[in-house]
Amino acid sequence: MPTTHVVSDTHVGHRNIISPSMERFRPFATIEEHDETLVERWNAVVRTEDTVWHLGDFAYRCTEAYALSIFLRLNGCKLLIRGNHERIGERLPWAEPVRDVAMITLPDPAGVMRSIWLSHYPHVSYPRSHRGGLHLHGHSHGSVLGTATRADVGVDCWDWAPVTLDRILERMATNGPGT
């Protein structure tokens, strides 16, 4: 059975993201090591029949050809929520048109369908936030604390790989109440 994953802020090709002088430093020696790690970790958890919602900032400050070469190596049916660094990413062959936000439903481990608001940016209030809905986002690179209903799904927060709802819910269960 296909699985749905979410991920954000891969920043493929973004050489400055691995610079120690960057606020959001990533511990890789080169951008090539960074990008190869992302491909390896992505493909270790995502099968070809799975779906991946990428919540923005797929690639930055690289050529479109380079971004495409990485994109084509990634497993799954890939969908994009627009991030703030999306000039290159928007031109890649996503399975559906790029969106600013999306509301999806996924079953939790008990089989209960959960409403999930997807966006690049973290929101304090979002559709269904007062009715048990969840919010998954990127952009903050782990600097915005998660709550019992909101989580950052950036690769910085999840060992450089896409993540499933089951794993997100496990982490949310240890977070405090929503704000």
N, C-alpha and C positions, 0 to 999 in steps of 0.2 A: 504494500500500500504506500502511495507517495506521501512524503512528509513535507511540511512547510517550514522554512527557516527564515530568519530575519538577520540582517547585518547592516552596518553603516560605517561610513568613514574609512574605507579602505585606502583612499588617497594613493592609488596606483601611480607610480612615476613621480611622486612629489618628493624630490630630493631633500628639501628643507625639513620635512617631517621627521627625518632621522638625525637632524642636527642637535647636539646637546644644548645649543643655545635656544632652541625652540621650547616654548612653554609646554607643548604637548609632544615631548620627546618620545621616540620609539627606539628601543635598544637593538638596532641593527647596524652593522658596519657599512653597508652599502644599500642603495635603493633596490638593486637587483636582489640582494639577500632578502630584503623586506618583501618585495613582490613575489619572489619564489616561495617564501614562507606562507604568504596569503594564499597562493594557488594550492600549495600542498595541504594546508589546514582546511581550506574550503572543500577540496575534493575528497578529503578524508571523512567528511561528515555529510556531504551532499551527493546524492546519487543522480544519475541522468534524468530519472522520472520525477524528482523532487522539484518543488517551487522555492525560489529564494526572492524575498522582498528586500531590495537594497534601499535603505533609507537615506540615501544621499552621499555625495562626495565620493563617487567611485574613483575618479582619477583627477589629477590636478598637475598643471605645469609639465605636461609631457606631450608628445605628439599623439594625434589621434590614432595613427598606425600602431604605436606602442600600446596604447590603451586597448585597442581592438585585439592585439595579439594576446594580451592577458585575458581579456573578456572571453575570447573564444576557447580558452583552455579551461574555463570554469564550468563545472557540472551544473545541471538543472535548468529549469525554465526561469529566466531572470526577469524581474520587474523592478522598475525604478521609481522611487519617490524623489523628487527634485531636491537637491541640497544647495548650499550657497556656493559651491565650486562645481558647477555642472556643465560648463560650456562644452567640454569634451564628452562627458558621460552621456549627455542627451543625444548625441549623434550615433551612439552605438546601437546595435540591433536588438533592443529589448523586446520581449515577447508581446508587450502591449504599449500603447502610447505612455510617455512619461507623465506622471501626475504630481501635483503639489502635496496632496494628502490622500489617504484612502481609509475606508472603514471596511474591515474584513471580519469574518467570524471563523473561529477555529475551535475544535473540541479540546477541552482540557483533559487531564488524565482520567477523569471520571466519566468522560464522554459528554459533558455539559458544554453546549455551544457558548463561546465567550465572544463578546464584541470587542474588537481591538482597533483603536485609532492609531494609524501609522502616519508619522510626519518626520521630517528631518529635525525639526526644532522641538525641545521639550515644552510642554504646555502644563499649566497648573489646572486649567479647566478645559475640557474637551467633550465632544459628543458622548453621551452615556456615562460620563464620569460619576454621576450620582446614582447610577443604576447598575453598578457592578462592572462597568466597562473598564478595559485596560488601555494604557497608552504606551506605545513603544516608539522610541526616537533615537536620534544620533546627535550630532553636532557638538556635544559638550565634552567628548573624549574622557568621560568619567568624572568630570568636575561637578556635575549635578547629581546629588544623591538620589538613589532610587527610593521608591515608596512601596507600599503594599499594592499599588495599582499602576505605577509608572516605572519604566526601566530604560536605561541607555543600552542600546544593542550594538554600539560601536565595537570594532575589533579590539580596541584598547581594553575593553572590559571583559572580553570573552575569549581570551587566549588566541587572538588573531583568526577567529573562525566564525561563520554563521552559527546561529543558535536556534534551538527549537523552543516552542511554547512551554513544554514540560520543564526544561531547565530554567527558563525565565521565571516560571511560577515558583519553583523551588527557592530561587533567590528572593523573589518578592515576599515569600512567606517569612523571611527573616528580617525584612525591612519594617520600618515603622509605618504608621497610618499615613494616608495621603494628605497633602497639604490643601 
